[in-house]
Amino acid sequence: WADPRPVASSSWALAKLGLSLPDLLVRQISQIAPRMSGRELSTAAWALATAQRREATCGGAYEAASAQETRHALERCADAGARTMEALSGRDAATIIFALGTAKVKRPAALKALCRRLSDPSVDWNGQDVANSCWAC
């Protein structure tokens, strides 16, 4: 699980299926967030925010992450995104902002950096990205 791509993809798939995220996967996201690409960070952040409230674990097949573990992992993704904001696409920055808003996680420094990225005229983002970012703020 050291490779960020399968970690982010697995978290997205579980959240998309309406399942909670396993504690092992959430801990892995926390550990490798600083090494994730912008797309991996936004994918993992979206999964953490949308799966955070879910308790489905495939009939008890795994231990779901606690709300505290999930929040910590989302904070790590937001902080990593803020540190590497120059490499983020508009969509990735908007998705991380949306994830923070969805999970009601306050991370002012990360939010400020991500919003600064979106204010760069060279960043390409569409109307949905604008709406998601505005809703989250």
C-alpha positions in Angstrom: 0.0 0.0 0.0 3.0 2.3 -0.2 1.9 3.5 -3.6 -0.4 6.5 -3.4 -2.5 5.7 -6.5 -4.1 2.5 -5.3 -4.7 4.0 -1.9 -6.5 6.9 -3.3 -8.4 4.8 -5.9 -9.4 2.2 -3.3 -10.7 4.9 -0.9 -12.7 6.5 -3.8 -14.2 3.1 -4.8 -15.3 2.3 -1.2 -16.9 5.7 -0.8 -18.6 5.5 -4.2 -20.1 2.1 -3.1 -21.5 3.7 0.0 -19.1 1.9 2.3 -17.1 3.3 5.2 -13.3 3.4 4.9 -11.3 0.8 6.7 -9.1 2.0 9.5 -6.0 0.6 7.9 -6.7 2.5 4.6 -7.3 5.8 6.5 -4.1 5.4 8.4 -2.3 4.8 5.2 -3.7 8.0 3.6 -2.5 10.0 6.7 1.0 8.6 6.3 1.4 9.0 2.6 -0.5 12.3 2.0 2.7 14.3 1.7 3.7 12.0 -1.3 0.4 12.1 -3.1 -0.1 13.9 -6.4 -2.8 16.6 -6.6 -5.3 14.1 -8.2 -4.6 11.5 -5.5 -5.0 14.1 -2.7 -8.3 15.3 -4.1 -9.6 11.8 -4.7 -8.6 10.7 -1.1 -10.0 13.9 0.4 -13.4 13.4 -1.4 -13.6 9.8 -0.2 -12.7 10.8 3.4 -15.4 13.5 3.4 -18.1 11.5 1.8 -17.5 8.2 3.6 -16.9 9.8 6.9 -20.6 9.6 7.9 -21.1 6.0 6.7 -21.0 2.9 8.8 -21.3 0.1 6.3 -18.5 -2.4 6.5 -19.6 -5.2 4.2 -21.3 -7.1 7.0 -18.4 -6.5 9.5 -15.7 -7.6 7.1 -13.4 -4.9 8.4 -13.0 -2.3 11.1 -14.2 1.1 10.0 -12.0 4.1 10.7 -13.1 6.3 13.5 -14.3 9.9 12.9 -11.2 11.2 14.5 -8.9 9.1 12.3 -10.9 10.2 9.2 -10.7 13.8 10.2 -7.0 13.6 10.8 -6.4 12.0 7.4 -8.5 14.7 5.7 -6.5 17.4 7.5 -3.3 15.8 6.2 -4.6 15.8 2.6 -5.6 19.4 2.9 -2.3 20.4 4.3 -0.4 18.5 1.7 -2.5 20.1 -1.0 -1.7 23.5 0.4 2.0 22.8 0.4 2.0 21.7 -3.2 -0.7 24.1 -4.4 1.4 25.1 -7.5 1.0 21.6 -8.8 -2.7 21.3 -8.2 -5.2 21.7 -11.0 -8.2 23.9 -10.5 -10.4 20.8 -10.2 -8.1 19.2 -7.6 -8.0 22.4 -5.5 -11.8 22.8 -5.7 -12.3 19.1 -4.7 -10.2 19.5 -1.6 -12.0 22.7 -0.6 -15.3 20.8 -1.2 -14.2 17.9 1.0 -13.3 20.3 3.8 -16.7 21.9 3.6 -18.6 18.6 3.3 -16.8 17.2 6.4 -17.1 20.6 8.2 -13.3 20.5 8.9 -11.8 23.9 9.6 -8.3 24.3 8.2 -7.9 28.1 7.6 -4.3 28.1 6.4 -4.9 25.2 4.0 -8.2 26.8 2.8 -6.5 30.1 2.2 -3.6 28.5 0.2 -6.1 26.5 -1.9 -8.2 29.5 -2.6 -5.1 31.5 -3.5 -4.4 28.7 -6.1 -7.8 29.2 -7.6 -7.3 32.9 -7.9 -4.4 32.4 -10.2 -5.6 33.3 -13.7 -3.5 30.5 -15.3 -5.5 27.9 -13.4 -8.2 26.2 -15.5 -11.4 25.4 -13.6 -15.0 25.3 -14.6 -18.4 26.4 -13.3 -18.9 23.3 -11.2 -15.5 23.8 -9.5 -16.5 27.4 -8.8 -19.8 26.3 -7.3 -18.3 23.6 -5.2 -15.7 25.9 -3.8 -18.1 28.7 -3.1 -20.5 26.2 -1.4 -17.7 24.9 0.9 -16.7 28.4 2.0 
